Amino acid sequence: MIRPDEKTVKAFAATVRQFPEVLRFIEAWRMHELEQLPHAIHHSAVLQGRCQVLGELYKFAKEAPDIAAKS
């Protein structure tokens, strides 16, 4: 994942604090994709990539409030 600038980190932090359902949605989407991965016959690389991106996005969104507080 590219390193977001400070303004973007603060925007994610505010969003996650104010609307925790956004983080829950990203987590649910990530889990759905991970559950589908073992059943992928065609285009498994696409599904793996999607899982990786969602994992990175979830981790960033979850940690954004702590990162913003440190800066």
C-alpha angles and dihedrals in degrees: 000000000000115000108257120224121249093261091055092048090052091048091052091046092052092046094050092046095045098037110028089169088074090062091045090052093051090048092049091048090049092050091048091053092046091051091051094049099081089054095051111120100162125040095006090159090061091052091047090051091049090051091050094050093046090048092053092045092049093048092049094047091048093049097039096094091054093045092049092049091055094053 
